[in-house]
Amino acid sequence: MAGRIEDYALIGDMQTAALVCRDGTADWLCLPRFDSHAVFAGMLGTEEHGFWRVGPAHGSDEEPPPATRRRYRDESLILESEWDTSRGTVRVIDFMPPRGTDAPQLVRIVEGVSGRVPMRSALRMRFSYGWVVPWVHKVDGRTVAVAGPDSVWLDSEVETYGKDLTTFSDFTVAPGDRVALAISWQSSHREAPPLPEPEAALAATEDFWQDWVGHCTYHGPYREAVVRSLITLKALTYEPTGGIVAAPTTSLPEDIGGSRNWDYRFTWLRDAAITLSSLLRTGYHEEARAWREWLLRAVAGDPEHLQIMYGIAGERDLGERELTWLPGYEGSTPVRIGNGAAGQLQLDVYGEVTEALHLGHMTGLARNDYASLLQIKLISYLERHWDEPDEGIWEVRGPRRHFVHSKVMAWVAVDRTVKLIESGEVDGPLERWQRLRDEIHRTVCERGYDKERNTFTQYYGSRELDASLLLIPQMGFLPPDDKRVIGTVEAIQRELSTEDGFVLRYPTSATRADENVDGLEGDEGAFLACSFWLADDLAMIGRVEEARRLFEKLLALRNDLGLLAEEWDPRLQRQVGNFPQAFSHVPLIDTALRLTASGAYGG
């Protein structure tokens, strides 16, 4: 049975990632890319769907014991889990070496600390998300599992044996003993991958992360949280292209037992754009440049048909389907791969992309003429379509509406492009687009604002609220001291906050039948990004101490390794949604930077 979402640790090689539970079980791993078929899909089903457990030996009728403690080694993505047992203490070191063009590897080194501890490795490989049982056999002393185009090779410093369609190793470690096991992926038609060199790979992986973290320019009071979030964002970046996945998982539910289960192993322009902002402001210009190049390739040749998301190499076809053989995380079905929202119209994306390009220009990224040309083409499209209804930032599956946030971000797109033209960097219809900017602003303030309640609303004519309205002052649409901004912040606090003070995206239970916005059944938890946005807004409107308290409450929701999922379930008091979530870690960084700049921090 899978653990709670917050029981998992992330390890990865900047091309794919594994999730390892407290009991030493790797329950999720896609090979060779983030969006490839899973080899271990036990997190969305049972052990029958693939797993790899390394930990102290236990009886067949006993649950595997959770680690007594675990941590990342310094500022790295190397996981160290320790068990104190009746026979002694043992440590398991898990990591995936940054691979470049080499074969992907998951390496597990067992180290004796005290006493003599019996250990067991149990490896059950299942290809195609647990659907295909591979042919497992020995080749030159190595264990290989083959099915279709895939092969996974197990190399172990201890003897292995097969039983119940599982590969086992039983061994004992004493103080100073180090036993390494590793799996490597290779296309099945190619020759075997090179033998792993676990100790050398461990040293190289540690050096990589030390060097990468050394470029961080943030040294404020929240450094631990910021650096862990930056490492997580780096781990979610597909190194060959610079694309950033929203999360390395699919179908972890927003509502335990419900149907709000989506595949997040793609690059959302919105997520990637705000990630670029955080990277630029913390010293990571190379990652920001790589993302901009990814964007230009993904959009090339068809900027008027901008998708909200793409594959990690820029793929456009992300067709959604259901995996009916998987029972889902804690019975949450359906399990989906692909994402049908890729075809939605979300006008806010034009604003986020333009803001990212503008920020790159303002912070010294080397000039790219095509980036400026793309920006002009995007606004030319937006000029003709900004006043159309769309599906909005939350990818609702109900009817299109005139979402206020979408219009605000259309204003952002035009505003930043006007500034680009005013700088003399590019030519464009300056006066016409200045008038367009004013028209969008005036229309939003007239049609998206409820004068009686002194708040902006979710969409034109609605009385419902939406947490995306918190971005109005952050995007510069209105100044923080504007009474309409303050009224909106206070209304969201009053109507969209949980008892703990965290923020829901929007009401999922409409007060009127025609306001069932998302078209879905069930509920969801507090959206963590929105809760960070509230902390930002509170600081901006002068309620700095309140902002700090909320921020530190949000930090306390992270798991013991500093990781956040998409949402927090206030009823169950647990993390929900895909994990770890870039869209949670980016605003964490942003809020830390804002509070540090304001001097609002404890201790």
N, C-alpha and C positions, 0 to 999 in steps of 0.2 A: 504494500500500500504506500502511495506517495506521501511525503511529509507535507506539513503546512508550507505555503509558498515562501514564507520568511525563513524556513529551515534550510533553504538552499544557498549554496555559494556559487559564484560565477568563476569559471576559469576559461581562458580562450587564447587564441593565437592571431587575432585580428583578421580571421577569415571564417571562423566558426567558433562555437562556444559550447561548453558542457555545464550542466547544473549538477552539483554534488550535494547530497543531503547530509544532515548531521550524523547519520549512521554509516557514512562512508559509501553510500550508493550513488553512482552516476546514473540518474534517471532520465536524462535528456541529452542527446548529442546528435547533431545532423552532420553528415560528412558527404563531400568535402567542404561545403559552403554553409553559411547560415540558413539558406533557403533550400538546401538539399533535403532528400528524404532522411528521416531519423533512423539511426541505428539503434539507439536506446529511446524508446517511447514510453517507458514504464510510468512516467509522470502523468500521462494521459490515459493510463489503463492499469495494467497489473504487471507483475514480473514477467508474465508470458510475452509481453511486448518489448522486452529488451531492457537490460540493466547491467551494471558492473559494480559489485560491492567488494570493497577491501576493508577489513576490520577484524577485531578480535573474534575468534571462533565462538560459536554459540550453538545451542541445541537446536535440532530441526523444528521443535515445537515452540521455540522462543523467538521473540522479536529481536532483531539485531540491536545491540545497545548503541545509543547515541554517544557521540564524542563528549568527553568531559569538558573540553574546551577546544576552541579553534580560533584561528586568526589568519590574516594575511601576513606573510613575511614582510615586515617593514612596509614601504610604499610600493607594493608590487601586486601582481595577480597570482602569486604562488600561495596556495592554501596549505596550511598546516593544521591537522586535526590530531588531538591527543586523547587517548583513553587511559584512565586509571582503572585497572582491573585487580581482581584478588591475587593475580599472579605477577603483577608489575605494571609498568607504564610503557605505552608504545605510541609512536608518532607516524602518521601517514602524510607524505608531502605530495600534493597533486598540482600539476601544471600542464600547460600546453605550450611548447616552445614556439615563439614567433618564427614562422616557417619560410617566408618569402616564397620561393618556387619549390621548396621541398615538400615531401609527403606530410600531411597532417598527422600529428602524434598526440596522444594523451598518455602522460607518464605518471606513474604512481610509485613512489619510493617509500618502503616501510623501514622505519628506523627504531631499533630497540633503545629504550631509555633506562629502564630498570627492570629487574627480575627477568623471568623467561615467559613470554606471552605467546600462546598458540594463536596463529592467524589463519585466515582463510580469504582467498580470492574466489569469487563466483562471477563468471562472465557469461551472459546469455545475449548473443547478438541476434537481432531480428531486423531485417532490412524492410524498406518501404513502410515505415511507421508501424512496425510490428506485424506486418501482414505476411512477410516472406521468411521462411526458415531456411537459412543458408546451408550449403554443404560445407561441413567442417572437417578438415583433415590435416595431416602433417606434411610439410615440405621441408626437407633438410633440417629437421629438428624444430621447425617453427610451426605454430598452429595458424591456419588460415581459414577464414570463412568466406565463401564465394557464393554469389547469387547475381545473375544478370551482369550488369556493368560494374558491380562493386566487389571489392575484396577488402577484408580487414584482417590484418596480421597481428597476432599476439606473440610478443617476445617476453619470456619470463626467465628469471635467474633461478627459479625453482621448478620442480617437475609439475606437469599438468596432467589431468585426466578428465575424461568425459563421463557425465552421468546425467540422465534426465534432460538431454539436449542442452546441457550447461557445461562449461569448461571450468574446472576447479583447480586450485592449488592450496595445499595445506602445508604450513611450515611454522617454525617457532623462531622468535628473535630474542636475543639477549642484548645487554648494553653494548653499544658500538656496532651491532650488526646493521647492515643496510641491504635490503633486498628490493630490486627494481623490477617492475612489470610495465609494459607499454603496449599500446595498440597503435597501428599505423594504417591509414587508408591508402589504397592504390586502385586505379582502374584495373578491372579483372583481366583485361587482355594484355596488360603490360607485365614486365618482369617484377619480381618481388622488390618492395621498397628496401632501402638500406637498413642494416641493423641499427637500432637506436643506440645512442651513447648517453644514457640517462644522467650521469653526473656532469658531463660536459654540457649537456643541454640545460641542466639546472643552473649551472654557473652563468651560461650565456643568457638565460631568461632573466636571472636576477640583475645582471649587468644592463640588459635592455631597459628594464623598468627603472632602475636607478638613474640611468642617463635620461630617459624620457621625462621623469618627474623633475629632474634637475632644471628643466626649462620653465617650470611654473613660476610665474612672477607674483603670485599671491602669497603673502606671508602674514596674513591677518589672523585674528583670534579663532576663526572657523577653519583653519587650514586643514585639519584632519578630514572634516566633512567635504571640503572643496576638493582636496586631492583625491579622495576616494571616488568622488563623483567624476572627476576628470579621467581617472584610470578606467572607470566603467564606460565612459563615453568613448575612450580610445579602444577599449575592447569591443565595442559595438560598431567600430569602423571597419569596413571591408577594405583592407589595405591595398589590394591591386587597383581599385578604382577610386577610393575616397568616399564611396557611398556609406551612409550611416543607417543601420537598421534601427527601427523604433524599439525593438526588443528582440532577444534571440529565441523567443518561444511563440507558439501558437495556442490559442484556445484555452489559456488559463482564464477562468471566468471572472467577470466583473460582479457576478452575483452567484455565489456558491449554489450549485444545483440548477442554475438557470441556463438560458440560451444565449446570453450576451458574451459570446466566445469568438474571438477574431484572430486572424493570423497577422502578427506584427513584424514578420521577418523581411520587411521591405523598407525602402527609403521614402519616407514622407517628406515632401518639400518643406512643409511647415516645421516639422521636428528638426530637420537638418539645418534649416535656416536659423532657428534660435540656438541650435548647438554651435553653429559657426560663430554667433555672437559671443557665446561664453568662451569659446576657444581663443578668439581674438583678444579678449580682455584679460586672459590669463597667460598670454605669451605663446600660444600655439599657432603661429602663422602658417606653418607648413601644412597642418591638417586643414586649416581654413582654405588655403590655396587649393589643396587637393579636392575639397568639396566643391569649390567654385568650378574647377575643371570638370568634375563629374556632372554638375548641373548643366554646363554648356554642352557636353556631349549628349546628355539625356534629352535635352530640349531641342537640340540642333535640327534645323530643317522644318520644324513644325511648332513654332512658339505659340501659334494661335490655338493649338489643341493641347495646351499644357495640362498634364495629368496631376492629380494631387499626390500621387506616389508612383514609384517605379521600382523595378528590381534593382538589386545592388550593383549590377553592371549597366543599368539604364534600360532594362527590359520593360516593355509596355504591357504585354499580355499577362495579367495576374489573375486569370480566371479562378473563381471560387468554387470549391466543391467540398463535400462532406465525406469523412472517413467513418463509415458506419460500423466498422469492426472495433473501433476504440470506444470504450464506455465513458471516456472523458474524466477530467480531474474531479474527483469526489462526485461522480455521476453527472457532471455538467456537460450536456450535449446540446447541439451537435459539436463534434470536433471538426474544425474547418481548416483547409489549406487554400492559399490564394485569398484574394480579397476583392469582392465585387464593388467596393467603394471606389476602386481605381477609376471607374468611369463617371464618377459624380462631377457635377459642377460646383466648385467651391471657390467663390470669387476672392476670398481672403488670401488664398495662396499667392495671388499676384502681389499682394502687399507684402507678405512675408519674404518672398523671393527678392523683391525690389529693395526691401529694407536690408536684407543680407548683403546684396551687391553694394548698396550705399555704404553700409558699415565697413565692408572690405575696402572700399575706396577711401573712406575717411581715416582708416587706421593703417594705411600704408601698404596694402597688398599691391603687388606690381600691377600696373595697368594692363587690362586686357580689352582690346578694342571690341571684340565680339561681345563681351559682357555688356558694354555700353550699348551696342547695337541691339542686343537682346532686350535690354530694358526698354528701349524706345519701341520695339515691336510689341512687347507685352502691354504697354500703355495704349498703343494704337488699338489693340484688341479690346482692352478694358473700356476705352472711351465709348465703344459701341455697345458694350454689354453690362456695364456696371449696375444699371438700374433693373436688371432681370432678377427674378427670385433664384435661389440656389439651395443646396443641401447644407451649407454652413460648415463651420469648423468641426462640429461633432459628428459629421457624416451620418446624419439622421436618415432613416429609411422610410420616413413619412413623406408627405408632399413638400415640394420646394416652397420656400417662403422668402420674404425680404428680411433676412437676418441683419440686425443692426451691426454686429461685429463684422460681417462681410463688407458692409458699406464703409465702415470705419477703415478697414484695411484697404479698400479700393482708394479711399482718400490718401492713405499712407503711400500707396504705390504712385499716385499722381504727384503728391507732395515731394517725394524723394527724387522723382524724375525732373520735376521743375527745378529743384535745387541743382541737379546735375547739369541741366541746360544753362542755368544762371552762372555756374562755375566756368562755363566756356569749354567744358570737356567734350560736349557733343552738340549737334544742332538739332533743333526740334521746334515745333509750333508753340513757343513760350507763352504768348498771351492767351492763346486758345486753351492751353492746359492750365494756366492760372485760373481762367474762368471756370474750367471743369472742376478744378479743386474746390473753388468756392461753392459751386453748385452742389457737389456731393456733400460738403460740410453743412450747407443750409438745409438740404433735404433731410439729412440724418437728424439734425436738431429739431426739425419741424415734425417729422413723421415717426421718429424712433424714441421720442422723449415724452413721458407722461408728466404733465405739469402739475396735476393734482397730487401725485405721490412724490414728485421731485426725483424721478429716476428714469434713466434710459431703460428700455424694455428689450425683450428677446428678439422681437421682430416687429415690423410696422403694424400697429393696431392691437398688439398683444398687451395683456396685463402681466404676463409671466416675466420672470427675470432670467438672466443667463450670466454665469460667472465670466464668460469671455468679455463682458462689459468692463471688467476690471482693467482691461488693457487700454482703455480710452486715454487715461493720463500717461501711461507708459509709452504710448505711441505718439504722444504730443498732439493728439486731436483736440484736447482741451487742457488747460493748465490745472494742476492739482488743487488749487484753491478755488476753482470754479464751483459754485453752489450745486450745479448739476452733477459734477463728479463726486462731491462729498455726499450728496443725497443718494447716488447710485451705490457707493461703497457701503453706506449705512443700510440701505435696503437689502443688499446682498447679505450683509451680516445678519440682518433680521430674518430674512425669508429663506435663504439658501444654506444656512449654517447648521451643522449638527450640534448636539449638546456639548460636544468637546470643542466647538469653535472651528471645525474644519468645514470646507466648502463643497457643496454639491454642484455639478455642472449646470443643471437646470432641473425643474420638477419633472420627474418621470410619471407622476400621476397628475394629469391635467385637471384643473378645476372646471373646464368646459370640454365637451366632447371634441370640439373642433381644434382643441389645443393639444391633442395627443401628438406631440411634435416628432418623436423619434420613431413611431410606428412599431415599437417593439413591446414585448411582454416583459414583466419582471421589473426589478429595481437594480440599483447599483450603489456602490459606496461613495464616500467623499473622494473627490478627484484631487490628487495631491498637488498637481501643477496649479490648479485654481487656488488652493490654500496658500501656496507660496505667493501667488499673485496678490492675494489679499494682504499678506504681510508687506509686500512691496508698496501697495497703495496706502496702507496705514502709515508707513514711514513717510510717504510723499505728502500726505495731508497733515503731517505734523504729529501724529500719534505714534511716536517712535518707540516708546517703551512698550506699548501694546503690540507693536510689530515685532519687537524682539522676543516677547513672551510667546507669541504665536509661532515664530520661526523655531524657537528652541523646543516647543511642543512637537513640531513637525520633525525635527531632528531625532527626537525620542522614538518616533515611529519606525526608524530604520532598524533593520535586523542587526544582530551582533557584529556583522561584517560591514555595516554601513550602507546596505543596499535597500532600494525602494522599488516596489511594484507600482502599478498605475494608480491604484486606489487603496483606500482604507475603509474597511467595513466597520462602522461604529457599533453595530449590534453584536457582531461576533468578535470584535476587537482583534482583527487580523488583517494582513495585507491581502488584496485581491487584484486580479488582472495580470496581464503579462509582465514578466519579471526577468531581469531588472529593466526598468523603463527609462529610456533616455528623456522622455517628456516630464519625468519627475526630477531627474538629477540636474537637468539644465536650469530650471528655475531655482533649485536649491543654490546653485552657484551664483546666479544672478542676485538672489536675495542676500546672500552672504556678502557679496561685493557692495550692495547698496547699504546694508547695515554697518559694514566696516567703514565705509566712506562717511557715514553719519555719526560714527562714534557710538552707535547703539549696540553695545554688547556687554554681557555680564563678565564677571571675574576680572 
